[in-house]
Amino acid sequence: MGPYSEAMQLRRAEAIGFLLDNNPQLDPVYRAMWENKLRALSQNEEEYNRRVVGIYKDKNREVVEWGQ
């Protein structure tokens, strides 16, 4: 995940909207999944950063040593 970008969030929303609008035969399960993804897009940087912290706060970085 990179830094918050309103332009990127807009591109994501447009791509999902295009998928939903142009696939009338889309399985209802997949349609619901993509509709949820669309609704769940971060609306601002604060929300985005809160989600990033929530996802990565318990993760540890592993050190990879090459040549052993």
Helices and strands as residue ranges (DSSP letters): H 6-21, H 28-40, H 45-56
